[in-house]
Amino acid sequence: MMSPPVSPLLQLHPSLFLTGAQLCRIYMAKAAEKEHRREASLRHKARDYQTNAVHLQPPSVNERSPMPATNN
């Protein structure tokens, strides 16, 4: 009598499979990397906004052009 066919997955070496702890470490490392990239992006955006804010300030009173006279 023939034995039932063995699934190809069962023929793989056990060292090819990750344990739950290994998967958890990989997941946590990826999450930390993603968070680090997000924080770095926010820091760059904040710096850009601060840089642009300097250029968006209204001119000082001395730099303003005189108001045009209105005819009433």
mmCIF file as Biopython writes it, N, C-alpha, C and O atoms, coordinates in Angstrom:
data_model
#
loop_
_atom_site.group_PDB
_atom_site.id
_atom_site.type_symbol
_atom_site.label_atom_id
_atom_site.label_alt_id
_atom_site.label_comp_id
_atom_site.label_asym_id
_atom_site.label_entity_id
_atom_site.label_seq_id
_atom_site.pdbx_PDB_ins_code
_atom_site.Cartn_x
_atom_site.Cartn_y
_atom_site.Cartn_z
_atom_site.occupancy
_atom_site.B_iso_or_equiv
_atom_site.auth_seq_id
_atom_site.auth_asym_id
_atom_site.pdbx_PDB_model_num
ATOM 1   N N  . MET A ? 1  ? 0.832   -1.182  0.000  1.0 0.0 1  A 1 
ATOM 2   C CA . MET A ? 1  ? 0.000   0.000   0.000  1.0 0.0 1  A 1 
ATOM 3   C C  . MET A ? 1  ? 0.879   1.249   0.000  1.0 0.0 1  A 1 
ATOM 4   O O  . MET A ? 1  ? 1.903   1.295   0.682  1.0 0.0 1  A 1 
ATOM 5   N N  . MET A ? 2  ? 0.471   2.268   -0.773 1.0 0.0 2  A 1 
ATOM 6   C CA . MET A ? 2  ? 1.276   3.488   -0.874 1.0 0.0 2  A 1 
ATOM 7   C C  . MET A ? 2  ? 0.919   4.447   0.272  1.0 0.0 2  A 1 
ATOM 8   O O  . MET A ? 2  ? -0.228  4.541   0.709  1.0 0.0 2  A 1 
ATOM 9   N N  . SER A ? 3  ? 1.944   5.141   0.727  1.0 0.0 3  A 1 
ATOM 10  C CA . SER A ? 3  ? 1.695   6.146   1.763  1.0 0.0 3  A 1 
ATOM 11  C C  . SER A ? 3  ? 1.161   7.409   1.091  1.0 0.0 3  A 1 
ATOM 12  O O  . SER A ? 3  ? 1.450   7.652   -0.080 1.0 0.0 3  A 1 
ATOM 13  N N  . PRO A ? 4  ? 0.391   8.210   1.815  1.0 0.0 4  A 1 
ATOM 14  C CA . PRO A ? 4  ? -0.133  9.442   1.207  1.0 0.0 4  A 1 
ATOM 15  C C  . PRO A ? 4  ? 1.018   10.378  0.839  1.0 0.0 4  A 1 
ATOM 16  O O  . PRO A ? 4  ? 2.060   10.352  1.494  1.0 0.0 4  A 1 
ATOM 17  N N  . PRO A ? 5  ? 0.852   11.191  -0.179 1.0 0.0 5  A 1 
ATOM 18  C CA . PRO A ? 5  ? 1.932   12.105  -0.569 1.0 0.0 5  A 1 
ATOM 19  C C  . PRO A ? 5  ? 2.223   13.108  0.552  1.0 0.0 5  A 1 
ATOM 20  O O  . PRO A ? 5  ? 1.323   13.563  1.258  1.0 0.0 5  A 1 
ATOM 21  N N  . VAL A ? 6  ? 3.491   13.430  0.688  1.0 0.0 6  A 1 
ATOM 22  C CA . VAL A ? 6  ? 3.927   14.376  1.720  1.0 0.0 6  A 1 
ATOM 23  C C  . VAL A ? 6  ? 3.911   15.782  1.118  1.0 0.0 6  A 1 
ATOM 24  O O  . VAL A ? 6  ? 4.407   16.010  0.015  1.0 0.0 6  A 1 
ATOM 25  N N  . SER A ? 7  ? 3.346   16.684  1.847  1.0 0.0 7  A 1 
ATOM 26  C CA . SER A ? 7  ? 3.294   18.073  1.393  1.0 0.0 7  A 1 
ATOM 27  C C  . SER A ? 7  ? 4.711   18.612  1.218  1.0 0.0 7  A 1 
ATOM 28  O O  . SER A ? 7  ? 5.573   18.360  2.059  1.0 0.0 7  A 1 
ATOM 29  N N  . PRO A ? 8  ? 4.963   19.348  0.139  1.0 0.0 8  A 1 
ATOM 30  C CA . PRO A ? 8  ? 6.309   19.923  -0.050 1.0 0.0 8  A 1 
ATOM 31  C C  . PRO A ? 8  ? 6.718   20.823  1.120  1.0 0.0 8  A 1 
ATOM 32  O O  . PRO A ? 8  ? 7.904   20.944  1.428  1.0 0.0 8  A 1 
ATOM 33  N N  . LEU A ? 9  ? 5.742   21.448  1.765  1.0 0.0 9  A 1 
ATOM 34  C CA . LEU A ? 9  ? 6.051   22.315  2.894  1.0 0.0 9  A 1 
ATOM 35  C C  . LEU A ? 9  ? 6.674   21.529  4.043  1.0 0.0 9  A 1 
ATOM 36  O O  . LEU A ? 9  ? 7.558   22.031  4.737  1.0 0.0 9  A 1 
ATOM 37  N N  . LEU A ? 10 ? 6.213   20.301  4.241  1.0 0.0 10 A 1 
ATOM 38  C CA . LEU A ? 10 ? 6.750   19.472  5.321  1.0 0.0 10 A 1 
ATOM 39  C C  . LEU A ? 10 ? 8.159   18.959  5.014  1.0 0.0 10 A 1 
ATOM 40  O O  . LEU A ? 10 ? 8.869   18.513  5.915  1.0 0.0 10 A 1 
ATOM 41  N N  . GLN A ? 11 ? 8.560   19.023  3.752  1.0 0.0 11 A 1 
ATOM 42  C CA . GLN A ? 11 ? 9.886   18.561  3.367  1.0 0.0 11 A 1 
ATOM 43  C C  . GLN A ? 11 ? 10.943  19.632  3.595  1.0 0.0 11 A 1 
ATOM 44  O O  . GLN A ? 11 ? 12.135  19.335  3.519  1.0 0.0 11 A 1 
ATOM 45  N N  . LEU A ? 12 ? 10.544  20.854  3.870  1.0 0.0 12 A 1 
ATOM 46  C CA . LEU A ? 12 ? 11.506  21.930  4.114  1.0 0.0 12 A 1 
ATOM 47  C C  . LEU A ? 12 ? 12.196  21.720  5.455  1.0 0.0 12 A 1 
ATOM 48  O O  . LEU A ? 12 ? 11.639  21.135  6.384  1.0 0.0 12 A 1 
ATOM 49  N N  . HIS A ? 13 ? 13.403  22.206  5.522  1.0 0.0 13 A 1 
ATOM 50  C CA . HIS A ? 13 ? 14.178  22.057  6.755  1.0 0.0 13 A 1 
ATOM 51  C C  . HIS A ? 13 ? 13.588  22.970  7.825  1.0 0.0 13 A 1 
ATOM 52  O O  . HIS A ? 13 ? 13.201  24.096  7.511  1.0 0.0 13 A 1 
ATOM 53  N N  . PRO A ? 14 ? 13.507  22.525  9.074  1.0 0.0 14 A 1 
ATOM 54  C CA . PRO A ? 14 ? 12.910  23.348  10.146 1.0 0.0 14 A 1 
ATOM 55  C C  . PRO A ? 14 ? 13.613  24.687  10.348 1.0 0.0 14 A 1 
ATOM 56  O O  . PRO A ? 14 ? 12.983  25.637  10.813 1.0 0.0 14 A 1 
ATOM 57  N N  . SER A ? 15 ? 14.886  24.789  10.018 1.0 0.0 15 A 1 
ATOM 58  C CA . SER A ? 15 ? 15.611  26.042  10.236 1.0 0.0 15 A 1 
ATOM 59  C C  . SER A ? 15 ? 15.140  27.137  9.278  1.0 0.0 15 A 1 
ATOM 60  O O  . SER A ? 15 ? 15.483  28.305  9.463  1.0 0.0 15 A 1 
ATOM 61  N N  . LEU A ? 16 ? 14.362  26.775  8.261  1.0 0.0 16 A 1 
ATOM 62  C CA . LEU A ? 16 ? 13.865  27.782  7.328  1.0 0.0 16 A 1 
ATOM 63  C C  . LEU A ? 16 ? 12.660  28.530  7.885  1.0 0.0 16 A 1 
ATOM 64  O O  . LEU A ? 16 ? 12.274  29.564  7.339  1.0 0.0 16 A 1 
ATOM 65  N N  . PHE A ? 17 ? 12.068  28.037  8.942  1.0 0.0 17 A 1 
ATOM 66  C CA . PHE A ? 17 ? 10.891  28.662  9.532  1.0 0.0 17 A 1 
ATOM 67  C C  . PHE A ? 17 ? 11.309  29.590  10.665 1.0 0.0 17 A 1 
ATOM 68  O O  . PHE A ? 17 ? 12.271  29.321  11.384 1.0 0.0 17 A 1 
ATOM 69  N N  . LEU A ? 18 ? 10.580  30.674  10.811 1.0 0.0 18 A 1 
ATOM 70  C CA . LEU A ? 18 ? 10.861  31.631  11.875 1.0 0.0 18 A 1 
ATOM 71  C C  . LEU A ? 18 ? 9.987   31.322  13.078 1.0 0.0 18 A 1 
ATOM 72  O O  . LEU A ? 18 ? 8.830   30.922  12.942 1.0 0.0 18 A 1 
ATOM 73  N N  . THR A ? 19 ? 10.557  31.512  14.251 1.0 0.0 19 A 1 
ATOM 74  C CA . THR A ? 19 ? 9.769   31.339  15.462 1.0 0.0 19 A 1 
ATOM 75  C C  . THR A ? 19 ? 8.933   32.596  15.697 1.0 0.0 19 A 1 
ATOM 76  O O  . THR A ? 19 ? 9.156   33.631  15.068 1.0 0.0 19 A 1 
ATOM 77  N N  . GLY A ? 20 ? 7.987   32.493  16.596 1.0 0.0 20 A 1 
ATOM 78  C CA . GLY A ? 20 ? 7.174   33.663  16.932 1.0 0.0 20 A 1 
ATOM 79  C C  . GLY A ? 20 ? 8.017   34.809  17.451 1.0 0.0 20 A 1 
ATOM 80  O O  . GLY A ? 20 ? 7.757   35.969  17.129 1.0 0.0 20 A 1 
ATOM 81  N N  . ALA A ? 21 ? 9.039   34.494  18.264 1.0 0.0 21 A 1 
ATOM 82  C CA . ALA A ? 21 ? 9.904   35.535  18.820 1.0 0.0 21 A 1 
ATOM 83  C C  . ALA A ? 21 ? 10.690  36.223  17.708 1.0 0.0 21 A 1 
ATOM 84  O O  . ALA A ? 21 ? 10.882  37.438  17.742 1.0 0.0 21 A 1 
ATOM 85  N N  . GLN A ? 22 ? 11.147  35.443  16.717 1.0 0.0 22 A 1 
ATOM 86  C CA . GLN A ? 22 ? 11.890  36.046  15.609 1.0 0.0 22 A 1 
ATOM 87  C C  . GLN A ? 22 ? 10.975  36.943  14.780 1.0 0.0 22 A 1 
ATOM 88  O O  . GLN A ? 22 ? 11.370  38.037  14.378 1.0 0.0 22 A 1 
ATOM 89  N N  . LEU A ? 23 ? 9.764   36.482  14.527 1.0 0.0 23 A 1 
ATOM 90  C CA . LEU A ? 23 ? 8.814   37.306  13.781 1.0 0.0 23 A 1 
ATOM 91  C C  . LEU A ? 23 ? 8.497   38.592  14.541 1.0 0.0 23 A 1 
ATOM 92  O O  . LEU A ? 23 ? 8.387   39.664  13.946 1.0 0.0 23 A 1 
ATOM 93  N N  . CYS A ? 24 ? 8.352   38.475  15.854 1.0 0.0 24 A 1 
ATOM 94  C CA . CYS A ? 24 ? 8.064   39.646  16.679 1.0 0.0 24 A 1 
ATOM 95  C C  . CYS A ? 24 ? 9.208   40.654  16.600 1.0 0.0 24 A 1 
ATOM 96  O O  . CYS A ? 24 ? 8.971   41.855  16.467 1.0 0.0 24 A 1 
ATOM 97  N N  . ARG A ? 25 ? 10.458  40.164  16.683 1.0 0.0 25 A 1 
ATOM 98  C CA . ARG A ? 25 ? 11.612  41.069  16.594 1.0 0.0 25 A 1 
ATOM 99  C C  . ARG A ? 25 ? 11.666  41.767  15.239 1.0 0.0 25 A 1 
ATOM 100 O O  . ARG A ? 25 ? 11.950  42.962  15.162 1.0 0.0 25 A 1 
ATOM 101 N N  . ILE A ? 26 ? 11.393  41.020  14.174 1.0 0.0 26 A 1 
ATOM 102 C CA . ILE A ? 26 ? 11.397  41.619  12.827 1.0 0.0 26 A 1 
ATOM 103 C C  . ILE A ? 26 ? 10.306  42.683  12.735 1.0 0.0 26 A 1 
ATOM 104 O O  . ILE A ? 26 ? 10.539  43.781  12.228 1.0 0.0 26 A 1 
ATOM 105 N N  . TYR A ? 27 ? 9.113   42.347  13.230 1.0 0.0 27 A 1 
ATOM 106 C CA . TYR A ? 27 ? 7.998   43.291  13.179 1.0 0.0 27 A 1 
ATOM 107 C C  . TYR A ? 27 ? 8.321   44.560  13.972 1.0 0.0 27 A 1 
ATOM 108 O O  . TYR A ? 27 ? 8.077   45.671  13.502 1.0 0.0 27 A 1 
ATOM 109 N N  . MET A ? 28 ? 8.870   44.386  15.175 1.0 0.0 28 A 1 
ATOM 110 C CA . MET A ? 28 ? 9.184   45.542  16.021 1.0 0.0 28 A 1 
ATOM 111 C C  . MET A ? 28 ? 10.283  46.395  15.391 1.0 0.0 28 A 1 
ATOM 112 O O  . MET A ? 28 ? 10.234  47.623  15.459 1.0 0.0 28 A 1 
ATOM 113 N N  . ALA A ? 29 ? 11.274  45.746  14.778 1.0 0.0 29 A 1 
ATOM 114 C CA . ALA A ? 29 ? 12.349  46.496  14.123 1.0 0.0 29 A 1 
ATOM 115 C C  . ALA A ? 29 ? 11.794  47.301  12.948 1.0 0.0 29 A 1 
ATOM 116 O O  . ALA A ? 29 ? 12.166  48.458  12.753 1.0 0.0 29 A 1 
ATOM 117 N N  . LYS A ? 30 ? 10.909  46.690  12.171 1.0 0.0 30 A 1 
ATOM 118 C CA . LYS A ? 30 ? 10.299  47.408  11.043 1.0 0.0 30 A 1 
ATOM 119 C C  . LYS A ? 30 ? 9.449   48.568  11.546 1.0 0.0 30 A 1 
ATOM 120 O O  . LYS A ? 30 ? 9.469   49.651  10.962 1.0 0.0 30 A 1 
ATOM 121 N N  . ALA A ? 31 ? 8.705   48.349  12.621 1.0 0.0 31 A 1 
ATOM 122 C CA . ALA A ? 31 ? 7.862   49.413  13.180 1.0 0.0 31 A 1 
ATOM 123 C C  . ALA A ? 31 ? 8.725   50.564  13.703 1.0 0.0 31 A 1 
ATOM 124 O O  . ALA A ? 31 ? 8.384   51.731  13.512 1.0 0.0 31 A 1 
ATOM 125 N N  . ALA A ? 32 ? 9.838   50.235  14.360 1.0 0.0 32 A 1 
ATOM 126 C CA . ALA A ? 32 ? 10.733  51.272  14.872 1.0 0.0 32 A 1 
ATOM 127 C C  . ALA A ? 32 ? 11.361  52.054  13.723 1.0 0.0 32 A 1 
ATOM 128 O O  . ALA A ? 32 ? 11.507  53.274  13.803 1.0 0.0 32 A 1 
ATOM 129 N N  . GLU A ? 33 ? 11.729  51.354  12.660 1.0 0.0 33 A 1 
ATOM 130 C CA . GLU A ? 33 ? 12.313  52.022  11.497 1.0 0.0 33 A 1 
ATOM 131 C C  . GLU A ? 33 ? 11.299  52.959  10.845 1.0 0.0 33 A 1 
ATOM 132 O O  . GLU A ? 33 ? 11.636  54.074  10.448 1.0 0.0 33 A 1 
ATOM 133 N N  . LYS A ? 34 ? 10.053  52.494  10.740 1.0 0.0 34 A 1 
ATOM 134 C CA . LYS A ? 34 ? 8.995   53.320  10.159 1.0 0.0 34 A 1 
ATOM 135 C C  . LYS A ? 34 ? 8.753   54.562  11.019 1.0 0.0 34 A 1 
ATOM 136 O O  . LYS A ? 34 ? 8.596   55.661  10.489 1.0 0.0 34 A 1 
ATOM 137 N N  . GLU A ? 35 ? 8.723   54.392  12.335 1.0 0.0 35 A 1 
ATOM 138 C CA . GLU A ? 35 ? 8.522   55.518  13.245 1.0 0.0 35 A 1 
ATOM 139 C C  . GLU A ? 35 ? 9.683   56.505  13.149 1.0 0.0 35 A 1 
ATOM 140 O O  . GLU A ? 35 ? 9.475   57.718  13.170 1.0 0.0 35 A 1 
ATOM 141 N N  . HIS A ? 36 ? 10.901  55.985  13.043 1.0 0.0 36 A 1 
ATOM 142 C CA . HIS A ? 36 ? 12.073  56.846  12.916 1.0 0.0 36 A 1 
ATOM 143 C C  . HIS A ? 36 ? 11.983  57.673  11.631 1.0 0.0 36 A 1 
ATOM 144 O O  . HIS A ? 36 ? 12.274  58.869  11.641 1.0 0.0 36 A 1 
ATOM 145 N N  . ARG A ? 37 ? 11.581  57.039  10.527 1.0 0.0 37 A 1 
ATOM 146 C CA . ARG A ? 37 ? 11.448  57.771  9.260  1.0 0.0 37 A 1 
ATOM 147 C C  . ARG A ? 37 ? 10.358  58.830  9.365  1.0 0.0 37 A 1 
ATOM 148 O O  . ARG A ? 37 ? 10.513  59.931  8.838  1.0 0.0 37 A 1 
ATOM 149 N N  . ARG A ? 38 ? 9.246   58.505  10.045 1.0 0.0 38 A 1 
ATOM 150 C CA . ARG A ? 38 ? 8.151   59.460  10.200 1.0 0.0 38 A 1 
ATOM 151 C C  . ARG A ? 38 ? 8.605   60.669  11.010 1.0 0.0 38 A 1 
ATOM 152 O O  . ARG A ? 38 ? 8.321   61.811  10.649 1.0 0.0 38 A 1 
ATOM 153 N N  . GLU A ? 39 ? 9.315   60.409  12.110 1.0 0.0 39 A 1 
ATOM 154 C CA . GLU A ? 39 ? 9.807   61.509  12.944 1.0 0.0 39 A 1 
ATOM 155 C C  . GLU A ? 39 ? 10.813  62.365  12.186 1.0 0.0 39 A 1 
ATOM 156 O O  . GLU A ? 39 ? 10.791  63.591  12.297 1.0 0.0 39 A 1 
ATOM 157 N N  . ALA A ? 40 ? 11.694  61.732  11.419 1.0 0.0 40 A 1 
ATOM 158 C CA . ALA A ? 40 ? 12.673  62.486  10.630 1.0 0.0 40 A 1 
ATOM 159 C C  . ALA A ? 40 ? 11.958  63.355  9.600  1.0 0.0 40 A 1 
ATOM 160 O O  . ALA A ? 40 ? 12.351  64.499  9.373  1.0 0.0 40 A 1 
ATOM 161 N N  . SER A ? 41 ? 10.915  62.818  8.980  1.0 0.0 41 A 1 
ATOM 162 C CA . SER A ? 41 ? 10.148  63.577  8.002  1.0 0.0 41 A 1 
ATOM 163 C C  . SER A ? 41 ? 9.490   64.788  8.668  1.0 0.0 41 A 1 
ATOM 164 O O  . SER A ? 41 ? 9.492   65.888  8.116  1.0 0.0 41 A 1 
ATOM 165 N N  . LEU A ? 42 ? 8.927   64.572  9.859  1.0 0.0 42 A 1 
ATOM 166 C CA . LEU A ? 42 ? 8.296   65.683  10.574 1.0 0.0 42 A 1 
ATOM 167 C C  . LEU A ? 42 ? 9.322   66.748  10.960 1.0 0.0 42 A 1 
ATOM 168 O O  . LEU A ? 42 ? 9.039   67.943  10.884 1.0 0.0 42 A 1 
ATOM 169 N N  . ARG A ? 43 ? 10.528  66.305  11.379 1.0 0.0 43 A 1 
ATOM 170 C CA . ARG A ? 43 ? 11.575  67.276  11.713 1.0 0.0 43 A 1 
ATOM 171 C C  . ARG A ? 43 ? 11.952  68.104  10.490 1.0 0.0 43 A 1 
ATOM 172 O O  . ARG A ? 43 ? 12.124  69.319  10.588 1.0 0.0 43 A 1 
ATOM 173 N N  . HIS A ? 44 ? 12.082  67.443  9.328  1.0 0.0 44 A 1 
ATOM 174 C CA . HIS A ? 44 ? 12.425  68.170  8.099  1.0 0.0 44 A 1 
ATOM 175 C C  . HIS A ? 44 ? 11.312  69.137  7.719  1.0 0.0 44 A 1 
ATOM 176 O O  . HIS A ? 44 ? 11.587  70.264  7.307  1.0 0.0 44 A 1 
ATOM 177 N N  . LYS A ? 45 ? 10.057  68.709  7.854  1.0 0.0 45 A 1 
ATOM 178 C CA . LYS A ? 45 ? 8.942   69.596  7.531  1.0 0.0 45 A 1 
ATOM 179 C C  . LYS A ? 45 ? 8.927   70.795  8.465  1.0 0.0 45 A 1 
ATOM 180 O O  . LYS A ? 45 ? 8.704   71.923  8.026  1.0 0.0 45 A 1 
ATOM 181 N N  . ALA A ? 46 ? 9.165   70.557  9.760  1.0 0.0 46 A 1 
ATOM 182 C CA . ALA A ? 46 ? 9.168   71.654  10.731 1.0 0.0 46 A 1 
ATOM 183 C C  . ALA A ? 46 ? 10.284  72.642  10.393 1.0 0.0 46 A 1 
ATOM 184 O O  . ALA A ? 46 ? 10.087  73.856  10.458 1.0 0.0 46 A 1 
ATOM 185 N N  . ARG A ? 47 ? 11.450  72.118  10.035 1.0 0.0 47 A 1 
ATOM 186 C CA . ARG A ? 47 ? 12.564  72.995  9.675  1.0 0.0 47 A 1 
ATOM 187 C C  . ARG A ? 47 ? 12.208  73.806  8.430  1.0 0.0 47 A 1 
ATOM 188 O O  . ARG A ? 47 ? 12.487  75.004  8.369  1.0 0.0 47 A 1 
ATOM 189 N N  . ASP A ? 48 ? 11.592  73.157  7.436  1.0 0.0 48 A 1 
ATOM 190 C CA . ASP A ? 48 ? 11.214  73.863  6.218  1.0 0.0 48 A 1 
ATOM 191 C C  . ASP A ? 48 ? 10.183  74.941  6.508  1.0 0.0 48 A 1 
ATOM 192 O O  . ASP A ? 48 ? 10.260  76.039  5.958  1.0 0.0 48 A 1 
ATOM 193 N N  . TYR A ? 49 ? 9.210   74.631  7.375  1.0 0.0 49 A 1 
ATOM 194 C CA . TYR A ? 49 ? 8.207   75.632  7.720  1.0 0.0 49 A 1 
ATOM 195 C C  . TYR A ? 49 ? 8.850   76.822  8.426  1.0 0.0 49 A 1 
ATOM 196 O O  . TYR A ? 49 ? 8.494   77.971  8.166  1.0 0.0 49 A 1 
ATOM 197 N N  . GLN A ? 50 ? 9.802   76.541  9.322  1.0 0.0 50 A 1 
ATOM 198 C CA . GLN A ? 50 ? 10.478  77.641  10.019 1.0 0.0 50 A 1 
ATOM 199 C C  . GLN A ? 50 ? 11.277  78.475  9.037  1.0 0.0 50 A 1 
ATOM 200 O O  . GLN A ? 50 ? 11.289  79.703  9.128  1.0 0.0 50 A 1 
ATOM 201 N N  . THR A ? 51 ? 11.948  77.819  8.095  1.0 0.0 51 A 1 
ATOM 202 C CA . THR A ? 51 ? 12.725  78.538  7.085  1.0 0.0 51 A 1 
ATOM 203 C C  . THR A ? 51 ? 11.803  79.404  6.240  1.0 0.0 51 A 1 
ATOM 204 O O  . THR A ? 51 ? 12.100  80.569  5.976  1.0 0.0 51 A 1 
ATOM 205 N N  . ASN A ? 52 ? 10.679  78.822  5.816  1.0 0.0 52 A 1 
ATOM 206 C CA . ASN A ? 52 ? 9.740   79.568  4.979  1.0 0.0 52 A 1 
ATOM 207 C C  . ASN A ? 52 ? 9.045   80.664  5.767  1.0 0.0 52 A 1 
ATOM 208 O O  . ASN A ? 52 ? 8.700   81.698  5.195  1.0 0.0 52 A 1 
ATOM 209 N N  . ALA A ? 53 ? 8.830   80.471  7.052  1.0 0.0 53 A 1 
ATOM 210 C CA . ALA A ? 53 ? 8.138   81.466  7.872  1.0 0.0 53 A 1 
ATOM 211 C C  . ALA A ? 53 ? 8.937   82.759  7.917  1.0 0.0 53 A 1 
ATOM 212 O O  . ALA A ? 53 ? 8.355   83.841  7.984  1.0 0.0 53 A 1 
ATOM 213 N N  . VAL A ? 54 ? 10.264  82.662  7.881  1.0 0.0 54 A 1 
ATOM 214 C CA . VAL A ? 54 ? 11.093  83.865  7.889  1.0 0.0 54 A 1 
ATOM 215 C C  . VAL A ? 54 ? 10.782  84.702  6.654  1.0 0.0 54 A 1 
ATOM 216 O O  . VAL A ? 54 ? 10.734  85.930  6.727  1.0 0.0 54 A 1 
ATOM 217 N N  . HIS A ? 55 ? 10.569  84.034  5.518  1.0 0.0 55 A 1 
ATOM 218 C CA . HIS A ? 55 ? 10.304  84.753  4.277  1.0 0.0 55 A 1 
ATOM 219 C C  . HIS A ? 55 ? 8.857   85.229  4.185  1.0 0.0 55 A 1 
ATOM 220 O O  . HIS A ? 55 ? 8.539   86.105  3.380  1.0 0.0 55 A 1 
ATOM 221 N N  . LEU A ? 56 ? 7.981   84.654  5.009  1.0 0.0 56 A 1 
ATOM 222 C CA . LEU A ? 56 ? 6.569   85.021  4.943  1.0 0.0 56 A 1 
ATOM 223 C C  . LEU A ? 56 ? 6.191   86.120  5.928  1.0 0.0 56 A 1 
ATOM 224 O O  . LEU A ? 56 ? 5.039   86.552  5.963  1.0 0.0 56 A 1 
ATOM 225 N N  . GLN A ? 57 ? 7.153   86.573  6.728  1.0 0.0 57 A 1 
ATOM 226 C CA . GLN A ? 57 ? 6.852   87.633  7.691  1.0 0.0 57 A 1 
ATOM 227 C C  . GLN A ? 57 ? 6.493   88.917  6.931  1.0 0.0 57 A 1 
ATOM 228 O O  . GLN A ? 57 ? 7.102   89.222  5.906  1.0 0.0 57 A 1 
ATOM 229 N N  . PRO A ? 58 ? 5.512   89.661  7.432  1.0 0.0 58 A 1 
ATOM 230 C CA . PRO A ? 58 ? 5.189   90.929  6.757  1.0 0.0 58 A 1 
ATOM 231 C C  . PRO A ? 58 ? 6.372   91.885  6.897  1.0 0.0 58 A 1 
ATOM 232 O O  . PRO A ? 58 ? 7.109   91.815  7.881  1.0 0.0 58 A 1 
ATOM 233 N N  . PRO A ? 59 ? 6.556   92.758  5.942  1.0 0.0 59 A 1 
ATOM 234 C CA . PRO A ? 59 ? 7.677   93.696  6.033  1.0 0.0 59 A 1 
ATOM 235 C C  . PRO A ? 59 ? 7.510   94.618  7.237  1.0 0.0 59 A 1 
ATOM 236 O O  . PRO A ? 59 ? 6.392   94.906  7.664  1.0 0.0 59 A 1 
ATOM 237 N N  . SER A ? 60 ? 8.614   95.063  7.762  1.0 0.0 60 A 1 
ATOM 238 C CA . SER A ? 60 ? 8.539   95.973  8.917  1.0 0.0 60 A 1 
ATOM 239 C C  . SER A ? 60 ? 7.943   97.300  8.468  1.0 0.0 60 A 1 
ATOM 240 O O  . SER A ? 60 ? 7.788   97.541  7.271  1.0 0.0 60 A 1 
ATOM 241 N N  . VAL A ? 61 ? 7.613   98.150  9.415  1.0 0.0 61 A 1 
ATOM 242 C CA . VAL A ? 61 ? 6.972   99.438  9.111  1.0 0.0 61 A 1 
ATOM 243 C C  . VAL A ? 61 ? 7.875   100.262 8.198  1.0 0.0 61 A 1 
ATOM 244 O O  . VAL A ? 61 ? 7.381   100.930 7.289  1.0 0.0 61 A 1 
ATOM 245 N N  . ASN A ? 62 ? 9.163   100.229 8.418  1.0 0.0 62 A 1 
ATOM 246 C CA . ASN A ? 62 ? 10.090  101.024 7.615  1.0 0.0 62 A 1 
ATOM 247 C C  . ASN A ? 62 ? 10.190  100.500 6.179  1.0 0.0 62 A 1 
ATOM 248 O O  . ASN A ? 62 ? 10.493  101.269 5.266  1.0 0.0 62 A 1 
ATOM 249 N N  . GLU A ? 63 ? 9.943   99.225  5.971  1.0 0.0 63 A 1 
ATOM 250 C CA . GLU A ? 63 ? 10.080  98.642  4.636  1.0 0.0 63 A 1 
ATOM 251 C C  . GLU A ? 63 ? 8.798   98.727  3.823  1.0 0.0 63 A 1 
ATOM 252 O O  . GLU A ? 63 ? 8.820   98.493  2.614  1.0 0.0 63 A 1 
ATOM 253 N N  . ARG A ? 64 ? 7.687   99.056  4.458  1.0 0.0 64 A 1 
ATOM 254 C CA . ARG A ? 64 ? 6.415   99.082  3.754  1.0 0.0 64 A 1 
ATOM 255 C C  . ARG A ? 64 ? 6.360   100.274 2.813  1.0 0.0 64 A 1 
ATOM 256 O O  . ARG A ? 64 ? 6.874   101.354 3.104  1.0 0.0 64 A 1 
ATOM 257 N N  . SER A ? 65 ? 5.727   100.043 1.690  1.0 0.0 65 A 1 
ATOM 258 C CA . SER A ? 65 ? 5.549   101.154 0.761  1.0 0.0 65 A 1 
ATOM 259 C C  . SER A ? 65 ? 4.420   102.039 1.300  1.0 0.0 65 A 1 
ATOM 260 O O  . SER A ? 65 ? 3.501   101.545 1.953  1.0 0.0 65 A 1 
ATOM 261 N N  . PRO A ? 66 ? 4.489   103.306 1.036  1.0 0.0 66 A 1 
ATOM 262 C CA . PRO A ? 66 ? 3.425   104.196 1.553  1.0 0.0 66 A 1 
ATOM 263 C C  . PRO A ? 66 ? 2.082   103.823 0.941  1.0 0.0 66 A 1 
ATOM 264 O O  . PRO A ? 66 ? 1.991   103.394 -0.209 1.0 0.0 66 A 1 
ATOM 265 N N  . MET A ? 67 ? 1.063   103.998 1.735  1.0 0.0 67 A 1 
ATOM 266 C CA . MET A ? 67 ? -0.283  103.693 1.268  1.0 0.0 67 A 1 
ATOM 267 C C  . MET A ? 67 ? -0.660  104.714 0.197  1.0 0.0 67 A 1 
ATOM 268 O O  . MET A ? 67 ? -0.390  105.904 0.359  1.0 0.0 67 A 1 
ATOM 269 N N  . PRO A ? 68 ? -1.270  104.273 -0.876 1.0 0.0 68 A 1 
ATOM 270 C CA . PRO A ? 68 ? -1.677  105.243 -1.907 1.0 0.0 68 A 1 
ATOM 271 C C  . PRO A ? 68 ? -2.774  106.162 -1.362 1.0 0.0 68 A 1 
ATOM 272 O O  . PRO A ? 68 ? -3.655  105.739 -0.614 1.0 0.0 68 A 1 
ATOM 273 N N  . ALA A ? 69 ? -2.692  107.391 -1.750 1.0 0.0 69 A 1 
ATOM 274 C CA . ALA A ? 69 ? -3.689  108.361 -1.292 1.0 0.0 69 A 1 
ATOM 275 C C  . ALA A ? 69 ? -5.011  108.077 -1.987 1.0 0.0 69 A 1 
ATOM 276 O O  . ALA A ? 69 ? -5.048  107.782 -3.182 1.0 0.0 69 A 1 
ATOM 277 N N  . THR A ? 70 ? -6.069  108.169 -1.242 1.0 0.0 70 A 1 
ATOM 278 C CA . THR A ? 70 ? -7.392  107.951 -1.831 1.0 0.0 70 A 1 
ATOM 279 C C  . THR A ? 70 ? -8.049  109.293 -2.067 1.0 0.0 70 A 1 
ATOM 280 O O  . THR A ? 70 ? -7.897  110.215 -1.265 1.0 0.0 70 A 1 
ATOM 281 N N  . ASN A ? 71 ? -8.759  109.404 -3.137 1.0 0.0 71 A 1 
ATOM 282 C CA . ASN A ? 71 ? -9.477  110.649 -3.441 1.0 0.0 71 A 1 
ATOM 283 C C  . ASN A ? 71 ? -10.914 110.508 -2.977 1.0 0.0 71 A 1 
ATOM 284 O O  . ASN A ? 71 ? -11.652 109.649 -3.461 1.0 0.0 71 A 1 
ATOM 285 N N  . ASN A ? 72 ? -11.307 111.349 -2.040 1.0 0.0 72 A 1 
ATOM 286 C CA . ASN A ? 72 ? -12.694 111.320 -1.546 1.0 0.0 72 A 1 
ATOM 287 C C  . ASN A ? 72 ? -13.428 112.503 -2.057 1.0 0.0 72 A 1 
ATOM 288 O O  . ASN A ? 72 ? -14.611 112.671 -1.760 1.0 0.0 72 A 1 
#
